[in-house]
Amino acid sequence: MNKPKIYIDGKEGTTGLQIYERLGGRDDLELLLIDEDKRKDTEERRKFLNAADLVFLCLPDAAAVEAVSLIENGNTKVIDASTAHRTSPGWAYGFAELSKLHRAQICESMRVSNPGCHATGFISIVYPLVGMGILPADTPLSCFSLTGYSGGGKKMIAQYEAEGREDLLSSPAIYGITQSHKHLPEMQVRCGLSCPPVFSPIVDDYYKGMATTVPLHLSQLRGVSSLHDVWKALSDYYAGQKLVRVAPEGADGKLYGAGKAGDDDLTLTVAGNDGQLTVTALFDNLGKGASGAAVQNMNLMLGFEETEGLSLS
């Protein structure tokens, strides 16, 4: 059997480099590498996009849309890591653990949108609760999400790692304060919510790792009467999944944003009491939040074992 040909359009960005690292040591794939001086040449990119069996788009939104338009054959499969197609009809949503239907659509689709990092954490919590009827879709929700600075790409990385940087960068920064963060449409649409959550993303002075938390009152929920019931519902929902799991019951102490740095899986922690609780998704913003998820989706689309080339805790 011929090895699938893979092309990463935008390999020089943070997500593209991380995908390349995960694929570079594999002998079951052939990586197509464009000449450095031609990586922005439209006609040269067109050749590579059409020569590949599968393409990763690690590009700004407009450039990702343009790249799709350059694909002229019906054989090239696409995984778009940008925001451009995350709510678009005709694109499978690349979060296999959400349901059997999501997994089947990824396996069968020619076009898959890779989830956003903050959205991954929020959706991993809210989608199953809504789907099981525990959380009404019209519930007003809030979410705060802590990320390392690599989530901001090359520009933010350079800002945080520059000599003589401003002192304020050593403290957490709340951003997206106008409630117009680019992940909000994805969070609302993919969970089937009546309105988007009030969302507070926070970037801090560490490289990678993410903790996304949804706070809840038990009185907002249906069909559950205790913290244990919520923990069990989520544990049962994700039972048997290889890249999403629920931490053991009885969480206490502290959760660290970098607790899953370097891993490609995600852990949900249910904590609190029978009145108020939080559910926190711990994962790597460059792993299950970006490049690791993209490689998982590639594995499913090409018929490989889904964890091939990934790092699991």
Backbone as numpy.savetxt, mean C-alpha at the origin, in Angstrom:
# Nx Ny Nz CAx CAy CAz Cx Cy Cz
9.82 -23.09 -20.19 8.99 -21.90 -20.19 9.86 -20.66 -20.19
9.55 -19.67 -21.03 10.31 -18.44 -21.07 10.07 -17.63 -19.81
11.12 -16.96 -19.36 10.99 -16.11 -18.19 10.19 -14.86 -18.55
9.24 -14.46 -17.70 8.51 -13.21 -17.97 9.47 -12.02 -17.99
9.25 -11.12 -18.95 10.06 -9.92 -19.06 9.39 -8.80 -18.25
10.17 -8.16 -17.38 9.66 -7.14 -16.46 10.37 -5.82 -16.72
9.60 -4.75 -16.82 10.17 -3.42 -16.98 9.63 -2.50 -15.89
10.52 -1.77 -15.23 10.14 -0.80 -14.21 10.30 0.58 -14.80
9.20 1.24 -15.10 9.24 2.60 -15.64 9.26 3.57 -14.46
10.41 4.17 -14.22 10.60 5.00 -13.04 11.43 4.29 -11.99
12.38 3.47 -12.44 13.20 2.66 -11.51 14.05 3.53 -10.59
14.29 4.78 -10.96 15.18 5.62 -10.18 14.52 6.21 -8.95
13.18 6.17 -8.86 12.47 6.67 -7.69 12.53 5.69 -6.53
12.06 6.13 -5.38 12.13 5.29 -4.19 11.39 3.97 -4.35
10.15 4.02 -4.84 9.37 2.80 -5.03 10.00 1.90 -6.08
10.44 2.49 -7.21 11.06 1.71 -8.26 12.32 1.01 -7.82
13.15 1.72 -7.07 14.39 1.12 -6.57 14.11 -0.05 -5.62
13.08 0.12 -4.79 12.73 -0.95 -3.85 12.17 -2.18 -4.58
11.41 -1.96 -5.64 10.95 -3.09 -6.46 12.14 -3.78 -7.10
13.04 -2.99 -7.65 14.24 -3.55 -8.29 15.04 -4.39 -7.31
15.18 -3.92 -6.07 15.92 -4.69 -5.06 15.26 -6.04 -4.81
13.94 -6.07 -4.79 13.23 -7.32 -4.52 13.29 -8.28 -5.71
13.45 -7.74 -6.91 13.47 -8.60 -8.11 14.88 -8.93 -8.58
15.85 -8.12 -8.17 17.20 -8.24 -8.73 17.85 -9.59 -8.54
17.54 -10.27 -7.45 18.17 -11.55 -7.19 17.39 -12.76 -7.68
16.27 -12.53 -8.36 15.43 -13.65 -8.81 15.89 -14.16 -10.16
15.89 -15.49 -10.31 16.29 -16.09 -11.58 15.10 -16.59 -12.39
13.89 -16.27 -11.92 12.69 -16.70 -12.64 12.08 -15.56 -13.45
12.81 -14.42 -13.53 12.35 -13.25 -14.26 13.49 -12.70 -15.11
13.14 -11.94 -16.13 14.12 -11.20 -16.91 13.80 -9.71 -16.79
14.72 -8.96 -16.19 14.51 -7.53 -16.01 15.02 -6.78 -17.24
14.16 -5.95 -17.82 14.53 -5.12 -18.95 15.01 -3.77 -18.42
16.23 -3.38 -18.78 16.84 -2.17 -18.25 17.11 -1.18 -19.37
16.47 -0.04 -19.29 16.64 1.01 -20.28 17.96 1.75 -20.03
18.60 2.23 -21.08 19.81 3.02 -20.91 19.50 4.27 -20.09
20.40 4.60 -19.18 20.17 5.72 -18.28 19.88 7.02 -19.03
20.59 7.23 -20.14 20.40 8.50 -20.86 19.14 8.52 -21.72
18.40 7.39 -21.76 17.18 7.34 -22.56 15.92 7.08 -21.73
16.07 7.13 -20.42 14.93 6.76 -19.57 13.77 7.75 -19.66
14.02 8.96 -20.17 12.94 9.92 -20.37 12.61 10.11 -21.85
13.18 9.29 -22.69 12.91 9.33 -24.13 11.61 8.56 -24.40
10.60 9.25 -24.88 9.28 8.65 -25.04 9.30 7.44 -25.96
9.97 7.53 -27.08 9.97 6.42 -28.03 10.74 5.21 -27.49
11.82 5.47 -26.77 12.57 4.36 -26.17 11.74 3.69 -25.08
11.05 4.50 -24.28 10.16 3.94 -23.25 9.05 3.13 -23.91
8.51 3.62 -25.01 7.45 2.89 -25.70 7.92 1.48 -26.09
9.16 1.38 -26.56 9.70 0.07 -26.94 9.73 -0.88 -25.75
10.22 -0.37 -24.62 10.33 -1.22 -23.43 8.96 -1.58 -22.87
8.05 -0.61 -22.87 6.70 -0.86 -22.36 5.99 -1.95 -23.16
6.24 -1.98 -24.45 5.58 -2.97 -25.31 6.34 -4.28 -25.41
7.61 -4.28 -25.00 8.40 -5.51 -25.02 8.20 -6.35 -23.77
7.69 -5.72 -22.72 7.57 -6.39 -21.42 6.29 -7.21 -21.31
6.36 -8.28 -20.54 5.16 -9.04 -20.17 4.42 -8.33 -19.04
5.19 -7.65 -18.18 4.57 -6.89 -17.09 5.41 -5.65 -16.81
4.71 -4.54 -16.59 5.35 -3.25 -16.35 4.92 -2.70 -15.00
5.89 -2.21 -14.24 5.60 -1.42 -13.04 5.70 0.05 -13.41
4.69 0.84 -13.07 4.74 2.28 -13.28 4.99 2.95 -11.94
6.20 3.47 -11.79 6.59 4.16 -10.55 6.83 5.62 -10.90
5.76 6.30 -11.22 5.79 7.61 -11.85 4.78 8.55 -11.21
4.93 9.86 -11.41 3.85 10.78 -11.05 2.58 10.44 -11.83
1.44 10.89 -11.34 0.15 10.50 -11.91 0.05 10.75 -13.41
0.38 11.96 -13.85 0.23 12.30 -15.27 1.14 11.44 -16.12
2.35 11.18 -15.65 3.29 10.35 -16.40 2.82 8.90 -16.46
2.15 8.43 -15.40 1.61 7.07 -15.40 0.49 6.93 -16.44
-0.37 7.93 -16.51 -1.44 7.91 -17.52 -0.83 7.91 -18.92
0.19 8.72 -19.13 0.86 8.75 -20.42 1.47 7.39 -20.75
2.12 6.77 -19.77 2.77 5.47 -20.00 1.76 4.43 -20.46
0.59 4.41 -19.83 -0.46 3.45 -20.23 -0.85 3.69 -21.68
-0.91 4.95 -22.08 -1.30 5.27 -23.46 -0.25 4.82 -24.48
0.98 4.61 -24.02 2.06 4.19 -24.92 2.04 2.68 -25.18
1.28 1.94 -24.38 1.22 0.48 -24.54 0.22 0.16 -25.64
0.74 -0.43 -26.72 -0.06 -0.61 -27.93 -0.45 -2.06 -28.18
-0.03 -2.96 -27.32 -0.41 -4.37 -27.51 -1.31 -4.82 -26.37
-1.92 -5.95 -26.56 -2.84 -6.47 -25.54 -2.20 -7.46 -24.61
-0.88 -7.55 -24.61 -0.18 -8.56 -23.83 0.53 -8.03 -22.60
0.84 -6.75 -22.59 1.59 -6.17 -21.47 0.67 -5.91 -20.28
0.98 -6.55 -19.16 0.24 -6.31 -17.93 0.88 -5.13 -17.20
0.05 -4.39 -16.46 0.52 -3.16 -15.82 0.15 -3.16 -14.34
1.12 -2.77 -13.51 0.87 -2.45 -12.11 1.25 -0.99 -11.93
0.27 -0.16 -11.61 0.50 1.28 -11.46 0.63 1.61 -9.98
1.81 2.09 -9.58 2.06 2.45 -8.20 1.67 3.90 -7.89
1.20 4.64 -8.88 0.79 6.02 -8.66 -0.66 6.07 -8.15
-1.13 7.29 -7.91 -2.52 7.48 -7.48 -3.50 7.45 -8.65
-3.00 7.49 -9.87 -3.82 7.79 -11.04 -5.02 6.87 -11.23
-4.88 5.58 -10.93 -5.94 4.62 -11.29 -6.53 3.89 -10.08
-6.35 4.41 -8.89 -6.77 3.67 -7.70 -8.27 3.61 -7.49
-9.00 4.46 -8.15 -10.46 4.37 -8.10 -11.05 4.27 -9.50
-10.24 3.89 -10.48 -10.68 3.87 -11.88 -11.39 2.58 -12.24
-12.51 2.65 -12.94 -13.16 1.43 -13.46 -12.21 0.73 -14.42
-12.27 -0.59 -14.41 -11.42 -1.35 -15.31 -10.06 -1.70 -14.74
-9.75 -1.15 -13.58 -8.49 -1.47 -12.90 -8.79 -2.27 -11.65
-8.15 -3.43 -11.52 -8.28 -4.21 -10.29 -7.54 -3.49 -9.17
-8.07 -3.56 -7.97 -7.42 -2.94 -6.82 -6.50 -3.96 -6.16
-5.21 -3.62 -6.04 -4.21 -4.61 -5.68 -4.05 -4.89 -4.21
-5.11 -5.31 -3.56 -5.07 -5.67 -2.14 -5.75 -7.03 -2.00
-5.00 -8.09 -2.25 -5.56 -9.44 -2.39 -6.25 -9.93 -1.12
-5.79 -9.49 0.04 -6.31 -10.02 1.29 -7.71 -9.52 1.62
-8.20 -8.52 0.91 -9.50 -7.96 1.25 -10.64 -8.94 0.99
-10.54 -9.74 -0.07 -11.60 -10.71 -0.36 -11.12 -11.68 -1.43
-11.84 -12.77 -1.58 -11.54 -13.72 -2.67 -11.72 -13.04 -4.02
-12.70 -12.13 -4.11 -12.93 -11.43 -5.37 -11.75 -10.54 -5.72
-11.21 -9.81 -4.74 -10.03 -8.97 -5.00 -8.87 -9.83 -5.51
-8.66 -10.94 -4.86 -7.55 -11.82 -5.26 -7.76 -12.33 -6.69
-8.97 -12.77 -6.99 -9.26 -13.29 -8.33 -9.08 -12.21 -9.39
-9.54 -11.00 -9.09 -9.42 -9.92 -10.06 -7.96 -9.58 -10.34
-7.13 -9.59 -9.30 -5.70 -9.34 -9.50 -5.09 -10.42 -10.39
-5.41 -11.66 -10.11 -4.84 -12.78 -10.87 -5.25 -12.72 -12.34
-6.44 -12.22 -12.61 -6.99 -12.26 -13.97 -6.81 -10.96 -14.74
-6.45 -9.89 -14.07 -6.48 -8.57 -14.70 -5.20 -8.26 -15.48
-5.35 -7.39 -16.48 -4.21 -6.82 -17.20 -3.78 -5.50 -16.58
-4.62 -4.91 -15.74 -4.35 -3.60 -15.16 -4.67 -3.65 -13.66
-3.66 -3.39 -12.85 -3.82 -3.42 -11.39 -3.27 -2.12 -10.81
-4.05 -1.48 -9.96 -3.59 -0.28 -9.24 -3.07 -0.70 -7.87
-1.86 -0.28 -7.57 -1.24 -0.60 -6.29 -1.76 0.37 -5.23
-2.19 -0.10 -4.05 -2.75 0.80 -3.05 -1.73 1.82 -2.54
-2.25 2.95 -2.04 -1.41 3.94 -1.38 -1.01 3.46 0.00
0.05 4.03 0.55 0.56 3.54 1.83 -0.41 3.82 2.99
-0.78 5.08 3.21 -1.74 5.38 4.27 -3.05 4.65 4.03
-3.47 4.61 2.78 -4.73 3.95 2.44 -4.69 2.46 2.77
-3.53 1.83 2.56 -3.39 0.41 2.89 -3.73 0.16 4.35
-3.17 0.98 5.25 -3.45 0.79 6.67 -4.91 1.00 6.99
-5.48 2.09 6.52 -6.89 2.40 6.81 -7.81 1.33 6.25
-7.61 0.95 5.01 -8.51 0.00 4.35 -8.39 -1.39 4.98
-7.19 -1.77 5.41 -7.03 -3.08 6.05 -7.88 -3.20 7.30
-8.17 -2.08 7.93 -8.98 -2.05 9.15 -10.47 -1.90 8.83
-10.78 -0.92 8.00 -12.18 -0.51 7.81 -12.92 -1.41 6.83
-12.26 -1.84 5.75 -12.96 -2.65 4.75 -13.60 -3.90 5.36
-12.87 -4.71 6.13 -13.53 -5.91 6.67 -14.62 -5.59 7.68
-14.44 -4.54 8.48 -15.48 -4.20 9.46 -16.76 -3.77 8.77
-16.64 -3.00 7.70 -17.83 -2.62 6.93 -18.42 -3.84 6.24
-17.57 -4.64 5.63 -18.03 -5.82 4.89 -18.75 -6.83 5.77
-18.33 -6.95 7.03 -18.96 -7.89 7.95 -20.21 -7.30 8.62
-20.52 -6.04 8.32 -21.69 -5.40 8.92 -21.46 -4.90 10.32
-20.22 -4.91 10.77 -19.90 -4.46 12.14 -19.84 -2.93 12.21
-19.32 -2.32 11.16 -19.16 -0.87 11.10 -20.09 -0.31 10.02
-21.12 0.43 10.39 -22.00 1.01 9.37 -21.22 1.93 8.43
-21.55 1.88 7.14 -20.80 2.64 6.15 -20.98 4.14 6.28
-21.99 4.58 7.03 -22.20 6.01 7.21 -21.62 6.53 8.53
-20.80 5.73 9.20 -20.17 6.15 10.45 -19.12 7.23 10.19
-19.18 8.35 10.88 -18.10 9.35 10.76 -16.82 8.79 11.41
-15.77 8.69 10.64 -14.53 8.08 11.12 -13.39 9.10 11.13
-12.39 8.81 11.94 -11.15 9.55 11.90 -9.99 8.56 11.82
-8.85 9.06 11.38 -7.68 8.21 11.22 -6.44 9.07 11.39
-5.47 8.57 12.16 -4.17 9.22 12.16 -3.13 8.19 11.75
-2.15 8.64 10.99 -1.23 7.69 10.37 0.18 8.25 10.40
1.06 7.54 11.10 2.45 7.95 11.28 3.34 7.23 10.26
4.18 8.01 9.56 5.06 7.41 8.55 6.48 7.93 8.67
7.42 7.10 8.25 8.79 7.55 8.09 8.91 8.45 6.87
9.99 9.21 6.80 10.10 10.24 5.75 10.34 9.68 4.35
10.68 8.41 4.23 10.86 7.85 2.88 9.56 7.83 2.10
8.43 7.92 2.80 7.14 7.96 2.13 6.96 9.19 1.26
7.77 10.22 1.50 7.67 11.44 0.71 8.54 11.44 -0.53
9.24 10.33 -0.80 10.05 10.23 -2.01 11.40 10.94 -1.90
12.08 11.03 -3.04 13.45 11.52 -3.06 13.61 12.93 -2.48
12.66 13.80 -2.79 12.77 15.19 -2.33 12.72 15.26 -0.82
11.78 14.55 -0.20 11.67 14.58 1.25 12.85 13.87 1.90
13.30 12.77 1.31 14.46 12.06 1.85 15.67 12.99 1.89
15.89 13.70 0.79 17.02 14.64 0.73 16.88 15.73 1.79
15.66 16.20 2.00 15.40 17.25 2.98 15.76 16.77 4.39
15.33 15.56 4.73 15.59 15.04 6.07 17.04 14.62 6.28
17.73 14.24 5.21 19.09 13.74 5.36 20.15 14.78 5.02
19.74 16.01 4.77 20.68 17.08 4.42 21.46 17.55 5.65
22.72 17.89 5.44 23.49 18.50 6.51 22.92 19.89 6.80
22.92 20.24 8.06 22.45 21.57 8.43 20.97 21.78 8.22
20.21 20.71 8.22 18.76 20.83 8.02 18.14 21.62 9.16
16.92 22.10 8.95 16.25 22.89 9.98 15.89 22.02 11.18
15.96 22.60 12.36 15.75 21.86 13.60 14.36 21.26 13.71
13.36 21.91 13.12 11.98 21.42 13.24 11.80 20.02 12.67
12.69 19.62 11.75 12.55 18.29 11.14 12.81 17.16 12.13
13.33 17.48 13.28 13.55 16.44 14.29 12.29 16.14 15.09
11.22 16.87 14.83 9.95 16.64 15.52 8.89 16.17 14.53
7.86 15.47 15.01 6.79 15.00 14.10 6.10 16.18 13.42
5.70 15.98 12.16 5.00 17.02 11.40 3.64 16.49 10.94
2.60 17.18 11.34 1.25 16.86 10.86 1.06 17.58 9.53
0.65 16.86 8.51 0.47 17.49 7.20 -0.90 17.11 6.64
-1.19 17.56 5.41 -2.52 17.28 4.85 -3.62 17.91 5.66
-3.34 19.05 6.29 -4.29 19.61 7.26 -5.51 20.25 6.61
-5.52 20.38 5.28 -6.71 20.89 4.59 -7.71 19.79 4.27
-7.43 18.56 4.70 -8.30 17.41 4.44 -8.48 17.17 2.93
-7.37 17.31 2.21 -7.40 17.06 0.77 -6.30 16.09 0.35
-5.86 15.26 1.29 -4.79 14.30 0.99 -5.20 13.39 -0.17
-4.25 13.07 -1.02 -4.55 12.32 -2.23 -5.05 10.90 -1.98
-4.86 10.38 -0.77 -5.35 9.02 -0.48 -6.81 9.00 -0.04
-7.39 10.14 0.27 -8.75 10.16 0.81 -9.81 9.58 -0.14
-9.80 9.91 -1.45 -10.80 9.27 -2.33 -10.68 7.76 -2.33
-9.48 7.25 -2.35 -9.24 5.81 -2.32 -9.77 5.20 -1.03
-9.51 5.83 0.09 -9.97 5.33 1.38 -11.50 5.26 1.44
-12.15 6.28 0.93 -13.62 6.31 0.96 -14.21 5.31 -0.03
-13.77 5.37 -1.28 -14.37 4.55 -2.33 -14.14 3.07 -2.07
-12.94 2.69 -1.73 -12.62 1.27 -1.58 -13.29 0.64 -0.35
-13.64 1.47 0.64 -14.35 0.95 1.82 -15.85 1.13 1.71
-16.33 1.79 0.65 -17.76 2.01 0.48 -18.35 2.94 1.52
-17.59 3.95 1.94 -18.05 4.86 2.99 -18.89 5.99 2.42
-19.82 6.49 3.24 -20.66 7.61 2.82 -19.87 8.91 2.74
-18.84 9.04 3.58 -18.01 10.24 3.56 -16.58 9.85 3.92
-15.61 10.64 3.50 -14.22 10.31 3.83 -13.95 10.50 5.31
-12.94 9.84 5.85 -12.58 10.07 7.26 -11.90 11.42 7.44
-11.92 11.91 8.66 -11.04 13.03 9.02 -9.65 12.42 9.20
-8.71 12.86 8.38 -7.44 12.16 8.25 -6.28 13.05 8.67
-5.45 12.53 9.59 -4.27 13.26 10.06 -3.02 12.43 9.80
-2.36 12.63 8.65 -1.08 11.97 8.42 0.05 12.72 9.12
1.02 11.98 9.61 2.13 12.55 10.38 3.43 11.94 9.86
4.40 12.78 9.54 5.72 12.30 9.13 6.71 12.62 10.25
7.60 11.64 10.51 8.55 11.83 11.61 9.97 11.50 11.14
10.90 11.77 12.00 12.32 11.71 11.67 12.88 10.29 11.79
12.34 9.39 11.00 12.92 8.05 10.84 12.64 7.62 9.40
13.41 6.68 8.88 13.40 6.44 7.44 12.13 5.74 6.95
11.78 4.62 7.55 10.63 3.88 7.04 9.90 3.15 8.14
8.64 2.82 7.86 7.77 2.18 8.83 6.53 3.04 9.01
5.40 2.39 9.22 4.12 3.11 9.28 3.21 2.51 10.34
2.49 3.39 11.04 1.47 2.96 11.99 0.20 3.77 11.70
-0.81 3.10 11.18 -2.07 3.74 10.81 -3.15 3.28 11.78
-3.78 4.24 12.46 -4.71 3.92 13.53 -6.10 4.49 13.26
-7.11 3.65 13.48 -8.51 4.08 13.43 -9.09 3.92 14.84
-9.47 5.03 15.50 -10.11 4.95 16.82 -11.61 4.74 16.69
-12.17 3.95 17.59 -13.59 3.62 17.52 -14.19 3.57 18.92
-15.47 3.90 19.00 -16.26 3.61 20.20 -17.02 2.32 19.92
-17.08 1.45 20.89 -17.82 0.20 20.69 -19.28 0.49 20.36
-19.80 1.60 20.85 -21.19 1.96 20.58 -21.44 2.27 19.10
-20.38 2.53 18.33 -20.51 2.77 16.89 -20.69 1.47 16.11
-20.39 0.35 16.75 -20.33 -0.93 16.06 -21.60 -1.74 16.27
-21.82 -2.70 15.39 -23.02 -3.52 15.42 -22.63 -5.00 15.54
-23.37 -5.74 16.34 -23.16 -7.18 16.43 -21.96 -7.60 17.26
-21.32 -6.67 17.94 -20.21 -6.99 18.83 -20.47 -6.30 20.17
-20.03 -6.92 21.24 -20.30 -6.35 22.57 -19.05 -6.21 23.42
-17.88 -6.48 22.82 -16.65 -6.39 23.59 -15.45 -6.20 22.67
-14.35 -5.78 23.26 -13.08 -5.68 22.52 -12.70 -7.03 21.94
-12.93 -8.08 22.70 -12.64 -9.43 22.22 -13.39 -9.75 20.94
-14.65 -9.35 20.87 -15.45 -9.64 19.68 -14.84 -8.98 18.43
-14.36 -7.76 18.59 -13.74 -7.06 17.46 -12.45 -7.76 17.06
-11.63 -8.08 18.04 -10.38 -8.81 17.77 -10.66 -10.13 17.05
-11.66 -10.88 17.53 -11.95 -12.17 16.93 -12.48 -12.02 15.50
-13.32 -11.02 15.28 -13.86 -10.82 13.94 -12.74 -10.55 12.93
-11.81 -9.69 13.29 -10.69 -9.40 12.38 -9.75 -10.58 12.25
-9.51 -11.30 13.35 -8.65 -12.48 13.30 -9.23 -13.54 12.38
-10.52 -13.76 12.48 -11.17 -14.75 11.61 -11.15 -14.29 10.16
-11.35 -12.98 9.94 -11.40 -12.45 8.57 -10.08 -12.68 7.84
-8.97 -12.48 8.54 -7.67 -12.60 7.89 -6.99 -13.94 8.14
-7.70 -14.87 8.72 -7.11 -16.18 9.00 -6.60 -16.83 7.71
-5.39 -17.34 7.76 -4.81 -18.04 6.61 -4.07 -17.14 5.64
-4.14 -15.83 5.81 -3.42 -14.92 4.92 -1.93 -14.92 5.28
-1.10 -14.80 4.28 0.35 -14.85 4.50 0.97 -13.48 4.76
0.30 -12.42 4.30 0.91 -11.10 4.38 0.11 -10.10 5.21
-1.01 -10.54 5.76 -1.77 -9.74 6.73 -2.15 -10.65 7.88
-1.86 -10.21 9.09 -2.24 -11.01 10.25 -2.70 -10.08 11.37
-3.35 -10.65 12.36 -3.81 -9.90 13.52 -2.97 -10.34 14.72
-2.42 -9.36 15.45 -1.59 -9.66 16.61 -2.41 -10.36 17.69
-1.76 -11.13 18.55 -2.48 -11.81 19.62 -3.30 -10.85 20.48
-4.35 -11.36 21.04 -5.25 -10.56 21.87 -4.52 -10.08 23.13
-4.95 -8.93 23.65 -4.40 -8.42 24.89 -3.24 -7.47 24.71
-3.23 -6.71 23.61 -2.14 -5.77 23.35 -2.05 -4.72 24.45
-0.82 -4.39 24.84 -0.57 -3.40 25.88 0.76 -2.73 25.57
1.07 -1.67 26.26 2.36 -1.03 26.08 2.37 -0.05 24.92
3.42 -0.12 24.08 3.61 0.86 23.02 3.68 0.19 21.65
3.28 0.94 20.63 3.45 0.52 19.24 4.38 1.54 18.58
5.41 1.06 17.91 6.39 1.94 17.29 6.21 1.98 15.79
6.30 3.20 15.23 6.09 3.37 13.80 7.05 2.56 12.95
8.25 2.33 13.45 9.24 1.57 12.69 9.26 0.09 13.07
8.22 -0.34 13.76 8.19 -1.72 14.25 8.19 -2.78 13.17
7.73 -2.44 11.96 7.70 -3.40 10.86 8.63 -2.98 9.71
9.54 -2.06 9.97 10.47 -1.62 8.93 11.28 -2.80 8.41
11.35 -2.91 7.10 12.08 -4.00 6.47 11.24 -5.22 6.15
10.00 -5.25 6.62 9.10 -6.38 6.35 8.13 -6.04 5.23
7.62 -7.07 4.56 6.65 -6.87 3.49 5.24 -7.29 3.88
5.04 -7.62 5.16 3.71 -7.99 5.62 3.17 -6.90 6.54
1.94 -7.10 7.00 1.23 -6.10 7.81 0.59 -6.79 9.00
0.66 -6.13 10.16 0.05 -6.66 11.38 -0.96 -5.68 11.93
-2.16 -6.18 12.25 -3.19 -5.37 12.89 -3.18 -5.63 14.40
-3.23 -4.55 15.16 -3.28 -4.66 16.61 -4.57 -4.02 17.11
-5.38 -4.79 17.82 -6.63 -4.32 18.41 -6.37 -4.07 19.89
-6.61 -2.83 20.35 -6.29 -2.48 21.73 -7.37 -1.57 22.30
-7.40 -1.48 23.63 -8.36 -0.61 24.29 -9.17 -1.35 25.33
-10.47 -1.07 25.36 -11.35 -1.72 26.32 -12.73 -1.88 25.70
-13.69 -2.27 26.50 -15.02 -2.56 25.96 -15.85 -1.30 25.69
-15.24 -0.13 25.88 -15.92 1.11 25.54 -15.27 1.81 24.36
-13.94 1.98 24.44 -13.18 2.65 23.40 -12.02 1.76 22.95
-11.74 1.78 21.68 -10.68 0.92 21.16 -10.00 1.57 19.97
-8.83 1.07 19.68 -8.12 1.45 18.46 -7.72 0.18 17.71
-7.70 0.29 16.41 -7.12 -0.76 15.57 -5.98 -0.09 14.79
-4.79 -0.64 14.92 -3.60 -0.07 14.30 -2.99 -1.05 13.32
-2.72 -0.58 12.12 -2.01 -1.36 11.12 -0.54 -0.96 11.16
0.32 -1.91 11.49 1.77 -1.70 11.48 2.37 -2.36 10.25
3.13 -1.60 9.46 3.74 -2.14 8.25 4.82 -1.19 7.78
5.53 -1.58 6.76 6.56 -0.73 6.16 5.94 0.04 5.00
6.05 1.36 5.04 5.48 2.15 3.95 6.12 1.84 2.60
7.32 1.29 2.60 7.96 0.86 1.36 7.75 -0.63 1.08
7.15 -1.35 2.04 6.89 -2.77 1.89 5.46 -3.01 1.46
4.62 -3.44 2.41 3.20 -3.65 2.10 2.53 -2.35 1.69
3.17 -1.20 2.02 2.63 0.08 1.63 3.03 0.56 0.26
3.88 -0.18 -0.45 4.32 0.26 -1.78 4.95 -0.89 -2.56
6.28 -1.00 -2.48 7.01 -1.93 -3.36 6.74 -3.40 -3.05
6.66 -3.74 -1.77 6.36 -5.13 -1.43 5.00 -5.55 -1.95
4.00 -4.66 -1.83 2.67 -4.96 -2.35 2.70 -5.09 -3.86
3.50 -4.26 -4.53 3.59 -4.33 -6.00 4.17 -5.66 -6.44
5.20 -6.14 -5.74 5.80 -7.43 -6.09 4.82 -8.56 -5.79
4.09 -8.48 -4.68 3.06 -9.47 -4.39 2.04 -9.53 -5.53
1.60 -8.36 -5.99 0.63 -8.33 -7.09 1.22 -8.91 -8.37
2.48 -8.60 -8.65 3.14 -9.19 -9.82 3.15 -10.71 -9.72
3.50 -11.22 -8.54 3.54 -12.68 -8.36 2.18 -13.30 -8.67
1.12 -12.68 -8.18 -0.23 -13.21 -8.43 -0.60 -13.12 -9.91
-0.25 -12.02 -10.56 -0.60 -11.83 -11.96 0.15 -12.78 -12.89
1.35 -13.18 -12.47 2.18 -14.05 -13.31 2.15 -15.52 -12.87
1.41 -15.82 -11.83 1.26 -17.21 -11.40 2.36 -17.73 -10.49
3.15 -16.82 -9.91 4.16 -17.23 -8.94 3.52 -17.33 -7.55
4.23 -17.95 -6.61 3.79 -17.96 -5.23 3.81 -16.52 -4.73
2.77 -16.08 -4.04 2.59 -14.64 -3.80 3.68 -14.02 -2.94
4.37 -14.79 -2.11 5.39 -14.22 -1.25 6.81 -14.32 -1.83
6.93 -14.81 -3.06 8.25 -14.99 -3.67 8.99 -13.65 -3.73
10.21 -13.63 -3.19 11.03 -12.43 -3.22 10.71 -11.42 -2.14
9.80 -11.75 -1.22 9.38 -10.82 -0.17 9.95 -11.23 1.18
9.99 -10.27 2.07 10.52 -10.50 3.42 9.36 -10.50 4.42
9.20 -11.63 5.11 8.12 -11.77 6.07 8.71 -11.87 7.48
8.02 -11.28 8.44 8.49 -11.33 9.82 8.12 -12.67 10.45
